[in-house]
Amino acid sequence: MTAVTNGLKGAFRIGQTLSVLGRTGVNWALGDRPPAPRLLRQTFESLGATYIKLGQFIASSPTFFPKAYVEEFQYCLDRTPSLPFATIRRIIAAELDRPIDQVFAQIEPEALASASIAQVHAARLVSGEEVVIKVQKPGVENILLTDLNFLYVSARILETLAPKLSWTSMSGIVEEIQRTMMEECDFIKEANNLQVFRDFLHNTHNEDATVPRVYQHASTRRILTMERFHGVPLTDLESIRGYARDPERTLITAMNTWFASLTQCEFFHADVHAGNLMVLTDGRVGFIDFGIVGRIRPDTWQAVSDFISAVMVGNFEGVADAMIRIGVTRQTVVAADLADDLRRLYQQMDRMVPDMDSYQPDQAEDDVNSILMDMVKIGEGHGLHFPREFALLLKQFLYFDRYVHILAPEMDVFMDDRLTLLH
């Protein structure tokens, strides 16, 4: 773990954390006793940026955390009040190496979005392009480092006092969280991710998908200036019909692009929820927000590839064998029994066809998390523990499965010749 170097600020932050935890303990002792997952979620929301992000990590990591906590932390929303525009403008001015009006002709004072780490403003460059500026909030990085070091030390103490916890590697989980969060704080890395994905699209001659262009002269580690996209979420079928003659073809483009990235790009987009996949006004598919990406280790990739192949043809024995090779276990796993359990889950999942008259985008998120947790639970029931990257990968598969039900309910993803999932 990176050493804490922010001195008094760090000590003050630890004091704040202990104060909140103390109040929570007092309330518990006085009889205010909600279920433990809800109490933890409410406490995290009181503690601010790091813990809200930690809550989101828990919500997206059923390979690490119990189902009750994963479900509860779906409510851990990363929405915070916007900072005053004067503060945002000062940050932009401090990051640029020239006066603001030499770079931006206009910046909208009202934020388009505000989260715990950053907020986003629409703007226009002096050269005329419409852009969005993602601005990191002040002090976020120091708070993250202090909080995560505090959590790491606490986890190591717990592992020492309760050696059985070392199997779940609590300190290792905190280290993974730190790596993920600190990458999200480094907008240079996100800019690089955008460029790598743009190069991947160019090298694969894909003109039907795109990512926002990064304006390097107006971007730094703490601000990221990107092309502004205009369009609608992938799940907005009625609006998509206004931009694309064949919504089903648009979905196939998105799926083929993402699947190609598994083998032909350095990483895969690890958060393809509806808000991060847009159908642009010119009909192209826009992939946005590359703060979270996944990478599969070379020694794991063959097992992942076999997993995909087996899922596509409904070979549950093959799915079980691949899951055993991907996971970590301390016991002998009976592949035939695992295959039977997976087959039953698939049959249940195949019956979960949404009611299109009442289906909401948020329901897709709930369905995906529910199925993902069930698959992980089955694996764990057979003694398997999976790396988080596998859970991220699996979650994206499930997102696309939901999108098929919404946009192309008659399509068979395993038999449709237009899908190039294995190429």
C-alpha positions in Angstrom: 0.0 0.0 0.0 1.1 3.5 -0.7 2.3 5.3 2.4 0.1 8.0 3.8 2.0 11.3 3.3 -0.6 13.9 3.9 0.2 14.3 7.6 -2.3 16.4 9.6 -4.9 16.1 6.9 -4.6 12.3 7.1 -4.8 12.3 10.9 -7.9 14.6 10.8 -9.6 12.3 8.2 -8.9 9.2 10.4 -10.4 11.1 13.3 -13.5 11.9 11.3 -13.8 8.2 10.4 -13.5 7.0 14.0 -16.0 9.7 15.0 -18.6 8.4 12.6 -17.9 4.8 13.6 -18.2 5.8 17.2 -21.7 7.4 16.7 -22.8 4.3 14.8 -21.7 2.1 17.7 -23.6 4.3 20.2 -26.8 4.2 18.2 -26.5 0.5 17.9 -26.0 0.2 21.7 -29.1 2.4 22.3 -31.3 0.1 20.2 -31.2 1.5 16.7 -30.4 -1.8 15.0 -31.2 -2.1 11.3 -29.9 -5.2 9.5 -26.1 -5.3 9.4 -25.9 -4.8 5.6 -28.1 -1.7 5.8 -26.2 -0.3 8.8 -22.9 -0.7 6.9 -24.3 0.9 3.8 -25.7 3.9 5.8 -22.4 4.2 7.6 -20.4 4.2 4.3 -22.7 6.9 2.9 -22.0 9.0 6.0 -18.2 8.6 5.5 -18.2 10.0 2.0 -16.2 9.5 -1.2 -14.0 6.5 -0.5 -16.7 4.5 1.2 -19.3 5.3 -1.4 -16.9 4.0 -4.0 -16.2 1.0 -1.7 -19.9 0.4 -1.5 -20.1 0.3 -5.3 -17.2 -2.1 -5.4 -19.1 -4.4 -3.0 -22.2 -4.1 -5.2 -20.3 -5.2 -8.3 -18.1 -7.9 -6.6 -20.2 -11.0 -5.7 -17.0 -13.0 -5.9 -15.8 -11.3 -2.8 -18.8 -10.4 -0.6 -22.0 -12.1 0.7 -25.2 -11.8 -1.3 -27.0 -9.7 1.3 -24.3 -7.1 1.2 -24.1 -7.1 -2.6 -27.8 -6.5 -2.8 -27.9 -3.8 -0.1 -25.0 -1.8 -1.7 -27.0 -1.6 -4.9 -28.5 1.4 -3.1 -25.1 3.0 -2.5 -25.6 5.8 -5.0 -22.5 7.7 -6.3 -24.4 11.1 -6.4 -23.2 14.0 -4.5 -24.0 17.7 -4.5 -22.2 19.8 -7.2 -19.4 22.0 -6.1 -19.8 25.7 -6.8 -18.7 26.6 -10.3 -16.1 29.0 -9.0 -14.3 26.1 -7.3 -14.4 24.1 -10.5 -13.2 27.0 -12.6 -10.2 27.4 -10.2 -9.3 23.8 -10.6 -9.4 24.0 -14.3 -7.3 27.2 -14.3 -4.7 25.6 -12.0 -4.4 22.6 -14.3 -4.0 24.4 -17.6 -0.7 26.0 -18.5 -2.5 29.0 -20.0 -5.5 31.3 -19.3 -8.9 29.5 -19.5 -10.2 31.8 -22.2 -7.3 30.7 -24.5 -8.7 27.1 -24.3 -12.4 27.3 -23.7 -14.8 29.8 -25.3 -17.5 28.8 -22.8 -18.0 26.5 -19.9 -21.5 25.8 -18.6 -21.7 26.7 -14.9 -24.3 24.0 -14.1 -22.8 20.5 -13.9 -24.1 17.8 -16.2 -23.3 15.2 -13.5 -21.7 15.1 -10.0 -20.2 12.1 -8.3 -17.9 11.5 -5.3 -14.7 11.8 -7.3 -15.5 14.2 -10.1 -18.1 16.3 -11.8 -18.8 17.0 -15.4 -19.5 20.3 -17.2 -20.4 21.0 -20.8 -18.1 23.4 -22.6 -17.0 24.7 -26.0 -13.4 25.0 -27.1 -12.1 28.2 -28.7 -11.8 26.2 -31.9 -15.5 25.5 -31.8 -15.9 21.9 -30.8 -18.5 20.9 -28.2 -16.9 19.1 -25.3 -17.4 17.9 -21.8 -14.9 18.5 -19.0 -14.5 15.9 -16.2 -13.0 17.7 -13.2 -11.6 15.9 -10.2 -12.9 17.3 -6.9 -10.3 18.9 -4.6 -8.7 16.7 -1.9 -10.2 13.5 -3.3 -6.9 11.7 -3.8 -5.6 12.4 -0.3 -8.9 11.2 1.2 -8.8 8.0 -0.8 -5.2 7.3 0.2 -5.9 7.9 3.9 -9.1 5.9 4.0 -7.7 3.0 2.1 -4.5 2.8 4.2 -6.7 2.8 7.3 -8.8 0.0 5.9 -5.7 -1.9 4.9 -4.2 -1.8 8.4 -7.5 -2.7 9.9 -7.8 -5.7 7.5 -4.3 -7.0 8.4 -5.1 -6.7 12.1 -8.3 -8.7 11.6 -6.5 -11.4 9.5 -3.9 -11.7 12.3 -6.5 -12.0 15.0 -8.7 -14.4 12.9 -6.4 -16.4 10.6 -9.4 -18.0 8.9 -10.1 -14.7 7.3 -6.8 -14.9 5.4 -8.5 -17.3 3.0 -10.7 -14.5 1.8 -7.7 -12.2 1.8 -9.3 -9.1 3.2 -6.1 -7.1 2.8 -5.8 -8.3 -0.8 -9.3 -7.1 -1.5 -8.5 -3.6 -0.1 -5.4 -3.5 -2.3 -7.5 -4.4 -5.3 -10.0 -1.6 -4.3 -7.1 0.8 -4.0 -5.7 0.0 -7.4 -9.2 0.4 -9.0 -9.9 3.7 -7.2 -6.5 5.3 -7.8 -6.8 4.4 -11.5 -10.1 6.2 -11.6 -8.4 9.3 -10.1 -5.8 9.4 -12.8 -7.5 10.9 -15.8 -4.3 10.4 -17.9 -4.9 6.7 -17.6 -8.6 7.1 -18.7 -7.4 9.2 -21.6 -5.0 6.5 -22.6 -7.7 3.9 -22.3 -9.9 6.0 -24.7 -7.0 6.2 -27.2 -6.2 2.5 -27.0 -9.9 1.7 -27.7 -10.0 4.2 -30.5 -6.9 2.5 -32.1 -8.6 -0.9 -31.6 -11.6 0.4 -33.6 -9.3 1.8 -36.3 -7.2 -1.4 -36.6 -10.3 -3.6 -36.8 -11.9 -1.2 -39.5 -14.9 -0.7 -37.3 -16.6 2.5 -38.4 -20.0 1.7 -36.7 -18.7 2.3 -33.2 -16.8 5.1 -31.6 -15.4 6.6 -28.4 -15.1 10.3 -27.5 -12.0 12.1 -28.8 -9.7 13.3 -26.0 -8.4 16.9 -26.4 -4.9 16.5 -24.9 -4.1 20.2 -24.8 -7.1 20.6 -22.4 -6.5 17.5 -20.3 -4.3 16.7 -17.3 -4.2 14.1 -14.5 -7.1 16.0 -12.8 -9.2 17.3 -15.8 -10.3 15.3 -18.9 -11.7 17.2 -21.8 -13.6 15.0 -24.3 -15.8 15.2 -27.3 -19.4 15.6 -26.3 -21.7 12.9 -27.6 -25.4 13.5 -28.4 -27.6 10.4 -28.4 -29.8 8.1 -26.3 -29.1 5.0 -24.1 -29.0 1.7 -25.8 -32.2 0.6 -24.0 -34.3 3.5 -25.3 -35.9 1.6 -28.2 -38.3 4.3 -29.3 -35.6 7.0 -29.5 -33.2 4.6 -31.2 -35.7 4.2 -34.1 -35.2 7.9 -34.8 -31.5 7.5 -35.3 -31.1 3.9 -36.6 -33.3 2.1 -39.1 -32.5 -1.3 -37.5 -32.2 -1.2 -33.7 -31.4 -5.0 -33.8 -28.4 -4.3 -36.1 -27.3 -1.5 -33.7 -27.3 -4.0 -30.8 -25.3 -6.5 -32.9 -22.7 -3.8 -33.6 -22.3 -3.0 -29.9 -22.0 -6.7 -29.0 -19.5 -7.5 -31.9 -17.4 -4.5 -30.9 -17.2 -5.5 -27.3 -16.5 -9.2 -28.0 -13.8 -8.3 -30.5 -12.1 -6.2 -27.7 -11.7 -9.3 -25.6 -9.1 -10.7 -28.0 -7.9 -7.7 -30.0 -7.6 -4.9 -27.4 -5.5 -4.5 -24.3 -8.6 -4.5 -22.1 -12.4 -4.8 -22.2 -14.9 -2.1 -21.2 -16.0 -3.3 -17.7 -19.1 -1.3 -17.2 -21.4 -1.5 -20.2 -24.6 -0.5 -18.4 -27.1 1.4 -20.5 -25.7 4.8 -19.5 -22.3 4.0 -21.0 -23.5 2.7 -24.3 -25.2 5.3 -26.5 -26.8 5.3 -29.9 -25.6 8.6 -31.4 -27.6 10.8 -33.7 -25.7 9.5 -36.7 -26.6 5.9 -35.8 -23.2 4.8 -34.5 -22.7 3.1 -31.1 -20.8 5.3 -28.7 -18.8 3.7 -25.8 -18.2 6.2 -23.0 -16.6 6.2 -19.5 -13.4 4.1 -19.6 -12.6 4.7 -15.9 -13.2 1.0 -15.2 -11.7 -1.6 -17.6 -10.9 -5.3 -17.2 -7.8 -7.3 -18.1 -7.7 -11.0 -18.4 -4.3 -12.6 -17.6 -2.8 -14.6 -20.5 -2.7 -17.7 -18.4 -6.4 -17.4 -17.6 -7.5 -16.4 -21.1 -7.7 -19.9 -22.6 -10.1 -21.0 -19.8 -12.2 -17.8 -20.3 -12.3 -18.5 -24.1 -13.4 -22.1 -23.4 -16.0 -20.7 -21.0 -17.5 -18.4 -23.7 -17.5 -21.2 -26.3 -19.2 -23.6 -23.9 -21.9 -21.1 -22.9 -22.6 -20.3 -26.6 -23.4 -24.0 -27.4 -25.0 -24.8 -24.1 -22.3 -27.3 -23.1 -22.7 -27.1 -19.3 -20.0 -29.7 -18.7 -17.6 -27.4 -20.6 -18.8 -24.4 -18.7 -18.2 -26.2 -15.4 -14.7 -27.3 -16.5 -13.8 -23.8 -17.5 -15.1 -22.3 -14.3 -13.0 -24.8 -12.3 -9.9 -23.7 -14.2 -10.7 -20.0 -13.8 -11.5 -20.3 -10.0 -9.3 -21.0 -7.0 -10.2 -23.8 -4.7 -8.9 -25.8 -1.7 -11.1 -28.9 -2.4 -11.9 -31.3 -5.2 -14.8 -30.0 -7.4 -17.1 -32.5 -9.1 -17.5 -31.1 -12.5 -20.7 -33.1 -13.3 -22.5 -31.8 -10.2 -21.5 -28.2 -11.0 -22.7 -28.6 -14.6 -26.1 -29.8 -13.3 -26.5 -26.8 -11.1 -25.5 -24.4 -13.9 -28.0 -26.1 -16.3 -30.8 -25.5 -13.9 -29.8 -21.8 -13.5 -29.7 -21.4 -17.3 -33.2 -22.8 -17.6 -34.4 -20.4 -15.0 -32.6 -17.5 -16.7 -34.1 -18.4 -20.1 -37.6 -18.1 -18.6 -36.8 -14.6 -17.3 -38.1 -12.7 -20.3 -39.0 -9.1 -19.4 -42.5 -7.7 -19.7 -41.8 -5.1 -22.4 -44.8 -3.0 -21.3 -43.4 -2.4 -17.9 -39.7 -3.1 -18.2 -37.4 -0.3 -16.9 -33.6 0.2 -17.5 -33.0 -0.2 -13.7 -34.6 -3.6 -13.9 -31.9 -4.8 -16.3 -29.3 -3.8 -13.7 -31.2 -5.8 -11.0 -31.6 -8.8 -13.3 -28.0 -8.8 -14.1 -26.8 -8.6 -10.5 -29.3 -11.3 -9.5 -28.1 -13.8 -12.1 -24.5 -13.0 -11.5 -24.8 -13.5 -7.8 -26.6 -16.8 -8.4 -23.8 -18.1 -10.7 -21.1 -17.1 -8.2 -23.1 -18.7 -5.4 -23.3 -21.9 -7.4 -19.5 -21.8 -7.9 -18.9 -21.0 -4.2 -21.2 -23.8 -3.2 -18.8 -26.1 -5.0 -15.8 -24.6 -3.3 -14.7 -22.1 -6.0 -13.5 -18.6 -5.5 -13.3 -16.4 -8.7 -11.1 -13.5 -9.5 -12.9 -10.1 -9.7 -12.0 -9.8 -13.4 -14.0 -12.9 -14.2 -17.0 -11.4 -12.4 -16.6 -8.2 -14.4 -16.5 -10.1 -17.6 -19.5 -12.2 -16.7 -21.5 -9.2 -15.7 -21.0 -7.6 -19.2 -22.2 -10.8 -20.8 -25.4 -10.6 -18.7 -25.9 -6.9 -19.6 -25.9 -7.9 -23.3 -28.3 -10.7 -22.6 -30.7 -8.2 -21.1 -30.3 -5.9 -24.0 -31.2 -8.7 -26.4 -34.4 -9.3 -24.5 -35.2 -5.5 -24.8 -34.2 -4.8 -28.4 -34.3 -8.1 -30.2 -36.3 -10.7 -28.2 -36.5 -13.0 -31.2 -32.8 -13.2 -31.7 -30.9 -16.3 -30.8 -27.4 -15.0 -29.8 -25.9 -18.5 -30.1 -27.1 -19.2 -33.6 -27.3 -15.7 -35.3 -24.6 -15.6 -38.0 -24.3 -11.8 -37.7 -22.7 -12.2 -34.2 -19.0 -12.9 -34.3 -18.6 -13.7 -30.6 -15.7 -16.1 -31.2 -13.8 -14.3 -33.9 
